[in-house]
């Protein structure tokens, strides 16, 4: 899988971005917020509305976009942490441990592993202001390639280990007893596979003669092959998004809000039917004429609701910092995402690489 070459891909992306830096001349070309999605384990299979891009194309033109996201997840409920502390030694969980946690007689969860997602998207400009798109997601599940890096970061800055030193590194393990559902996983559930396709439409409308515009998105995730463990919830999801985009000479300001109706099981836990709202704010500034830096904040409600465990029901807050550059018809970028609150329901750290090819304007 592409994960085996992830460190090399990240290094190449950074080198290419550095080589792309040229002295700034004239107005910076703005590209919009980072189009990265929520990589939380219990949200990974639901429809997610990536922030709307700010690139427009002439009618009849098309673009191909590839986004690779990689997230290190480590989260557990307080009762699971208490159980692990009583065990004393650092080791991988066994089936006996799983059965004991599931037999606590109360809701509990523990998810330790890394998730990767490759989103391939084709955009087609049906008119000057309206475009349609199709996205195919490719999933991969693995152990903890970033475990030692995250632990080292926490130790260096005195952030605590969040219970990481209670279990073995570089494993994919999960156990959950939530809302009456019981599931245990001792290894990667599947090597990977293709998820549900997403179809969507985008329309942007300028606000008079100002530098601001509104962008409307609507999308549907279609479970065309039915429920597939760890690859599809088996239900269709629907979402809408509205964005306010302000583009100025050297910087851009972006605000977005979306809501998604989702249903079905994720990681073996049936989350039920919910409306999940999300808000986003991003600031883009030009470093050179063709290379920009983006700071982005993201807040969302948890997809897990039917449980008395407050830490997993808490809202999710994440911050992203990225670089993005465009050379001719090629757009590419790299970003890092870190959770900033409620660490027991959000990935510790996420990495993403974006590559897009935009057809020449007629």
PAGUTOR-461161 format. One record per residue (C-alpha): residue number from 0; x, y, z. Coordinates in steps of 0.25 Angstrom, whole numbers, plus 2048, in hexadecimal, padded with zeros to 3 digits. Example, Ala and Ser with C-alpha at 12.3 -4.5 7.8 and 13.67 -1.06 7.14 Angstrom:
<atoms>
0 / 831 / 7EE / 81F
1 / 837 / 7FC / 81D
</atoms>
This chain:
<atoms>
0 / 800 / 800 / 800
1 / 804 / 80F / 7FE
2 / 806 / 80F / 80E
3 / 813 / 808 / 80C
4 / 819 / 814 / 805
5 / 813 / 81E / 80D
6 / 81F / 824 / 814
7 / 826 / 825 / 806
8 / 81A / 82C / 800
9 / 819 / 836 / 80B
10 / 828 / 839 / 80A
11 / 826 / 83B / 7FA
12 / 81B / 844 / 7FD
13 / 823 / 84D / 806
14 / 82E / 84E / 7FC
15 / 825 / 851 / 7F0
16 / 81F / 85C / 7F8
17 / 82C / 862 / 7FC
18 / 831 / 861 / 7ED
19 / 824 / 868 / 7E9
20 / 827 / 875 / 7F1
21 / 82A / 881 / 7E8
22 / 82A / 890 / 7EC
23 / 81C / 895 / 7ED
24 / 818 / 89E / 7E2
25 / 80A / 8A4 / 7E0
26 / 7FD / 89D / 7E6
27 / 7FE / 890 / 7ED
28 / 7F6 / 885 / 7E6
29 / 7EC / 880 / 7F1
30 / 7E7 / 872 / 7F2
31 / 7DE / 871 / 7FE
32 / 7DE / 869 / 80B
33 / 7E5 / 85C / 80D
34 / 7DC / 851 / 807
35 / 7DE / 847 / 812
36 / 7D4 / 83E / 819
37 / 7D1 / 839 / 827
38 / 7D9 / 82D / 82A
39 / 7D3 / 829 / 837
40 / 7D1 / 81A / 838
41 / 7C2 / 81B / 83A
42 / 7C0 / 825 / 82F
43 / 7C9 / 81F / 824
44 / 7BE / 818 / 81C
45 / 7B4 / 823 / 81D
46 / 7B2 / 82E / 813
47 / 7BB / 83A / 816
48 / 7BA / 847 / 80F
49 / 7C8 / 84C / 80C
50 / 7CA / 85B / 80C
51 / 7C6 / 861 / 7FF
52 / 7D2 / 865 / 7F5
53 / 7D4 / 873 / 7EF
54 / 7D8 / 86E / 7E1
55 / 7CF / 871 / 7D6
56 / 7CF / 86B / 7C8
57 / 7C9 / 86F / 7BB
58 / 7BC / 867 / 7B6
59 / 7C0 / 859 / 7B1
60 / 7CD / 858 / 7B8
61 / 7D1 / 84E / 7C2
62 / 7DB / 84A / 7CD
63 / 7E0 / 83E / 7D4
64 / 7E3 / 83F / 7E3
65 / 7EA / 835 / 7EC
66 / 7EB / 837 / 7FB
67 / 7F2 / 82D / 805
68 / 7EF / 82F / 813
69 / 7F6 / 827 / 81E
70 / 7F2 / 828 / 82D
71 / 7F7 / 822 / 83A
72 / 7EC / 81E / 843
73 / 7ED / 81B / 852
74 / 7E1 / 81C / 85B
75 / 7DB / 815 / 867
76 / 7D0 / 817 / 871
77 / 7D4 / 819 / 880
78 / 7CF / 80B / 884
79 / 7D8 / 805 / 879
80 / 7E4 / 80D / 87E
81 / 7E1 / 809 / 88C
82 / 7E1 / 7FA / 888
83 / 7EF / 7FC / 880
84 / 7F5 / 803 / 88C
85 / 7F2 / 7F7 / 895
86 / 7F9 / 7EE / 88B
87 / 806 / 7F5 / 88E
88 / 80E / 7F1 / 882
89 / 80F / 7F6 / 874
90 / 80A / 7EC / 86A
91 / 800 / 7EA / 85F
92 / 7F2 / 7E6 / 863
93 / 7EE / 7D8 / 862
94 / 7E0 / 7D2 / 860
95 / 7DF / 7D0 / 86F
96 / 7E1 / 7DF / 871
97 / 7D6 / 7E2 / 866
98 / 7CC / 7D8 / 86D
99 / 7CF / 7DF / 87A
100 / 7CC / 7ED / 875
101 / 7C0 / 7E9 / 86E
102 / 7BB / 7E2 / 87A
103 / 7BD / 7EE / 883
104 / 7AE / 7F0 / 883
105 / 7AF / 7FF / 87E
106 / 7B2 / 806 / 871
107 / 7C1 / 806 / 86E
108 / 7CA / 808 / 862
109 / 7D9 / 807 / 85E
110 / 7DE / 80A / 84F
111 / 7ED / 80A / 84C
112 / 7F1 / 80A / 83E
113 / 7F4 / 812 / 832
114 / 7EA / 815 / 826
115 / 7ED / 819 / 818
116 / 7E4 / 81E / 80E
117 / 7E6 / 821 / 7FF
118 / 7DB / 829 / 7F9
119 / 7DB / 82A / 7EA
120 / 7D2 / 835 / 7E4
121 / 7CE / 839 / 7D6
122 / 7C8 / 847 / 7D5
123 / 7C1 / 84C / 7C8
124 / 7BD / 85A / 7C6
125 / 7AF / 85A / 7C1
126 / 7AE / 869 / 7C0
127 / 7B6 / 875 / 7C4
128 / 7B0 / 874 / 7D2
129 / 7AC / 866 / 7D4
130 / 7B4 / 859 / 7D4
131 / 7B1 / 84A / 7D8
132 / 7BB / 840 / 7DD
133 / 7BC / 831 / 7E0
134 / 7C5 / 82C / 7EC
135 / 7CA / 81E / 7EE
136 / 7D1 / 81B / 7FC
137 / 7DB / 810 / 7FE
138 / 7DE / 80C / 80C
139 / 7EA / 806 / 813
140 / 7EB / 801 / 822
141 / 7F9 / 7FF / 828
142 / 800 / 7FF / 836
143 / 807 / 80B / 83C
144 / 812 / 810 / 833
145 / 811 / 81E / 83A
146 / 810 / 819 / 848
147 / 81E / 81B / 84C
148 / 81E / 829 / 846
149 / 811 / 82D / 84D
150 / 816 / 828 / 85A
151 / 823 / 82F / 858
152 / 81C / 83C / 855
153 / 813 / 83B / 862
154 / 81F / 838 / 86A
155 / 827 / 844 / 865
156 / 81C / 84E / 867
157 / 817 / 848 / 874
158 / 80A / 844 / 86F
159 / 808 / 837 / 876
160 / 807 / 829 / 86E
161 / 7F8 / 828 / 86F
162 / 7FA / 819 / 873
163 / 802 / 816 / 867
164 / 80D / 80F / 870
165 / 803 / 805 / 875
166 / 802 / 7FE / 867
167 / 80C / 7F9 / 85D
168 / 80F / 802 / 851
169 / 80D / 7FF / 842
170 / 800 / 7F7 / 844
171 / 7F2 / 7F9 / 83F
172 / 7E8 / 7F5 / 84A
173 / 7DA / 7F9 / 84D
174 / 7D0 / 7F5 / 857
175 / 7C2 / 7FC / 859
176 / 7B6 / 7FA / 861
177 / 7AD / 806 / 85D
178 / 79E / 808 / 85D
179 / 79C / 7F9 / 85F
180 / 7A6 / 7F5 / 853
181 / 7B2 / 7EC / 857
182 / 7BE / 7EB / 84E
183 / 7CC / 7E7 / 84F
184 / 7D8 / 7E7 / 845
185 / 7E6 / 7E2 / 848
186 / 7EC / 7E5 / 83A
187 / 7E9 / 7EE / 82E
188 / 7DB / 7EA / 82A
189 / 7DD / 7EA / 81C
190 / 7EA / 7ED / 813
191 / 7E2 / 7F8 / 80C
192 / 7D8 / 7FB / 801
193 / 7CF / 804 / 7FA
194 / 7C4 / 80B / 802
195 / 7B7 / 812 / 7FD
196 / 7B7 / 81B / 7F1
197 / 7B3 / 82A / 7F4
198 / 7AC / 833 / 7E9
199 / 7AB / 841 / 7EB
200 / 7A8 / 84F / 7E5
201 / 7AE / 85C / 7E8
202 / 7A9 / 86A / 7E5
203 / 7B0 / 878 / 7E8
204 / 7A9 / 885 / 7E7
205 / 7B1 / 893 / 7E9
206 / 7AB / 89D / 7F3
207 / 7AA / 8A9 / 7EA
208 / 7B6 / 8B0 / 7E6
209 / 7BD / 8AC / 7F3
210 / 7C9 / 8A3 / 7F5
211 / 7BF / 899 / 7FC
212 / 7B7 / 88D / 7F6
213 / 7AE / 882 / 7FB
214 / 7B1 / 874 / 7F8
215 / 7A6 / 869 / 7F9
216 / 7A9 / 85A / 7F9
217 / 7A0 / 84E / 7FA
218 / 7A5 / 840 / 7FA
219 / 7A0 / 831 / 7FC
220 / 7A8 / 825 / 800
221 / 7A1 / 819 / 7F9
222 / 7A3 / 80B / 7FF
223 / 7A1 / 804 / 7F2
224 / 7A7 / 7F7 / 7F7
225 / 7A0 / 7F7 / 804
226 / 7A6 / 7F5 / 812
227 / 7B5 / 7F1 / 812
228 / 7BC / 7F0 / 81F
229 / 7C6 / 7FB / 821
230 / 7C4 / 800 / 813
231 / 7B5 / 804 / 812
232 / 7AA / 807 / 81C
233 / 7A0 / 801 / 812
234 / 798 / 80E / 812
235 / 797 / 81B / 80A
236 / 79C / 828 / 810
237 / 798 / 836 / 80B
238 / 79E / 843 / 80E
239 / 79E / 852 / 80B
240 / 7A8 / 85D / 80D
241 / 7A8 / 86C / 80B
242 / 7B6 / 874 / 80B
243 / 7B9 / 882 / 80B
244 / 7C6 / 885 / 804
245 / 7CD / 892 / 804
246 / 7D9 / 894 / 7FA
247 / 7E2 / 8A0 / 7FB
248 / 7F0 / 8A3 / 7F5
249 / 7F9 / 89B / 7FD
250 / 7F0 / 893 / 807
251 / 7E2 / 88C / 808
252 / 7D8 / 88A / 813
253 / 7CF / 87E / 813
254 / 7C3 / 87A / 81C
255 / 7BB / 86E / 81A
256 / 7AF / 866 / 820
257 / 7AA / 859 / 81C
258 / 7A0 / 84E / 822
259 / 7A0 / 840 / 81E
260 / 795 / 835 / 821
261 / 79C / 828 / 823
262 / 798 / 81A / 827
263 / 79D / 80C / 829
264 / 7A9 / 805 / 830
265 / 7B7 / 809 / 830
266 / 7C2 / 800 / 836
267 / 7B7 / 7F7 / 83A
268 / 7AF / 801 / 842
269 / 7A1 / 805 / 83D
270 / 7A1 / 814 / 83F
271 / 793 / 816 / 83B
272 / 78D / 821 / 833
273 / 792 / 82F / 836
274 / 794 / 83D / 831
275 / 7A3 / 841 / 832
276 / 7A6 / 850 / 831
277 / 7B4 / 855 / 82E
278 / 7BA / 863 / 82E
279 / 7C8 / 867 / 828
280 / 7D0 / 874 / 827
281 / 7DD / 876 / 81F
282 / 7E7 / 880 / 81B
283 / 7EF / 87F / 80F
284 / 7FB / 888 / 80C
285 / 805 / 889 / 801
286 / 814 / 886 / 804
287 / 817 / 887 / 7F5
288 / 80F / 88A / 7E9
289 / 80C / 87B / 7E7
290 / 80E / 875 / 7F5
291 / 804 / 878 / 801
292 / 803 / 874 / 810
293 / 7F6 / 871 / 816
294 / 7F2 / 870 / 825
295 / 7E5 / 869 / 827
296 / 7DC / 866 / 833
297 / 7D1 / 85C / 833
298 / 7C6 / 858 / 83D
299 / 7BB / 84D / 83C
300 / 7B2 / 845 / 844
301 / 7B5 / 837 / 847
302 / 7AE / 82C / 83F
303 / 7AD / 824 / 84C
304 / 7A1 / 828 / 854
305 / 79A / 81C / 85A
306 / 7A3 / 81A / 866
307 / 7A5 / 820 / 874
308 / 7B4 / 822 / 872
309 / 7B6 / 831 / 871
310 / 7C4 / 831 / 86B
311 / 7C0 / 82A / 85E
312 / 7B4 / 832 / 85D
313 / 7BC / 83F / 85E
314 / 7BD / 849 / 853
315 / 7CA / 847 / 84A
316 / 7D3 / 853 / 848
317 / 7DF / 852 / 83E
318 / 7E9 / 85B / 838
319 / 7F1 / 85A / 82B
320 / 7FD / 861 / 825
321 / 800 / 85F / 817
322 / 808 / 863 / 80B
323 / 803 / 863 / 7FD
324 / 809 / 867 / 7EF
325 / 804 / 867 / 7E1
326 / 80D / 866 / 7D4
327 / 805 / 867 / 7C7
328 / 7FA / 85D / 7C8
329 / 800 / 855 / 7D4
330 / 7FC / 858 / 7E2
331 / 802 / 851 / 7EE
332 / 803 / 853 / 7FD
333 / 807 / 84D / 80B
334 / 800 / 84F / 818
335 / 800 / 84B / 827
336 / 7F4 / 84A / 82F
337 / 7F4 / 849 / 83F
338 / 7E9 / 848 / 849
339 / 7E8 / 854 / 852
340 / 7DE / 84F / 85D
341 / 7D6 / 843 / 861
342 / 7E1 / 839 / 85E
343 / 7DA / 82D / 860
344 / 7D1 / 82D / 854
345 / 7DA / 834 / 849
346 / 7E7 / 82F / 842
347 / 7F4 / 834 / 849
348 / 7FA / 838 / 83C
349 / 7F7 / 837 / 82D
350 / 7FF / 839 / 820
351 / 7F9 / 83C / 812
352 / 7FF / 83E / 804
353 / 7F7 / 844 / 7F9
354 / 7F9 / 843 / 7EA
355 / 7F0 / 848 / 7E0
356 / 7F1 / 84A / 7D0
357 / 7E8 / 855 / 7CB
358 / 7E5 / 855 / 7BC
359 / 7EA / 861 / 7B4
360 / 7E0 / 86C / 7B2
361 / 7DA / 86D / 7A4
</atoms>
